[in-house]
Amino acid sequence: MADQISFEPPRGMRDFYPEDMVWRNKVFDAFRAAGEAAGFEPYDACVVESYELLARKAGEEVGEQIYHFHDKSERHIALRAEMTPTLARMVAQRQGSLAFPIKWTTIAQCFRYERMTKGRKREHYQWNCDIVGEESVLAEVEVLGAACDALRRMGLTNADFKVHVSNRALLSELLAASGIPADKHAQVFLALDKRGKMPDEELAHMMKDNGLSDADVAATFAIMDVKTLDAAEALVLKATSAEGGTSPAVDRLRELFRLAEIAGFAECLEFDISVIRGLSYYTGIVFECFDAQREFRAIFGGGRYDNLLTTIGGQPATAVGLGFGDVVVTELLKARLGADAGSAKKGVYVGWMFPEQRDAALKLSAKLRAAGEVVNLALKKAKPKQFFSRASASTCAKAVFLGPDDVAAGQAKMKDLATREETVVAL
Ligand code: HAM
């Protein structure tokens, strides 16, 4: 006898039953509305890419987590782990004809062969908003403003989340000020991004394997203790000892906070030098959003990546964007809003007592649907009590039940299932 096939989806993959779709739709609706409100144009792409486009150097998590295979013609194919390389490819393809800056948005299903932890699956949907071709920090502000807007549209308040913001250029300035040469910075970023997930001793080993001295490693960890922009600036300026000097990276962050104040979401932001990001393509401002209690994994993350277009062979273009997954935010919404909050009741449940009322019920349903109402027509006859208990348990807000007397009278009562109020509908 053949082995019983498991009814579970493959490990880390997800099924969405109707009760799960209620949450998914709530989250996706907020993504779409916030993207649209901020003027991002929707785009989409194929879910597989050439492995060559997605694979990057070792040490970077996402690069190591790619699902890949050879197709029947021996092409090396990969499932996308994120949307950014695909976006870069699509932009490069039309770089001569697009009117920059472009603001694009999508909800992309992504696959990562990850170690499974809370909030991390092997497949997730990720809302992306990217601006390509805008150098000014206004681009960061537009992307971050849209993300905060999406969270509020889902029913959260500014007190529920915080976007932690830093600048890789600032970290570079600080590392340089400590005497660590620029060619070592990328490796230091990758090590520091793992802080909190791996013991410091292991990270120190990683850095020393890449040629850092004990003093360099100590200086690197000390930088992570910098708490304010003023303190960061003082460190950079002390090292350069330039009179009236400036730190371009600090200035850029200050400008971001100033513009966010004008846009009305500065209270959602916080400077945090420890935000590095695990992807190697970021070049400037980087950010990661967490729930205020720090109970969950990152809600969204992103930043500026000015070299990706040239890395894949396109013309130079500055870019900034974010990826906002559906998994963590859904866990957070269930915790903050309650497990039932996903389901707003709507529409009419239409039922009938005997086969003789079935046609009238169908006709009424067609009439209500033509008038724009959502109607769930019962497929089987039912006794009144049975019907109303089903209606109450359904996703419908109202119910109409047709018995022989209603059909004879040519009208029936529509009941509001919450208030019990009744209105008359003509059949
Ligand atoms: P990322 O930080 O790797 O960035 O992912 C962004 C978000 O996607 C995370 O904050 C999280 O919400 C969600 N996410 C990532 N991996 C998983 C997973 N295994 N399970 C569930 N959710 C996950 C990027 O992907 C960048 N491409 C974002 C970006 C766009 N940067 C610029 N433009």
Residues whose N, C-alpha, C, O or C-beta is under 5 A from the ligand:
A	BS01	HAM	E82 M83 T84 R112 E114 G119 R120 K121 R122 H124 Q126 C129 A298 I299 F300 G301 G302 G303 G321 L322 G323 F324 G325 V327
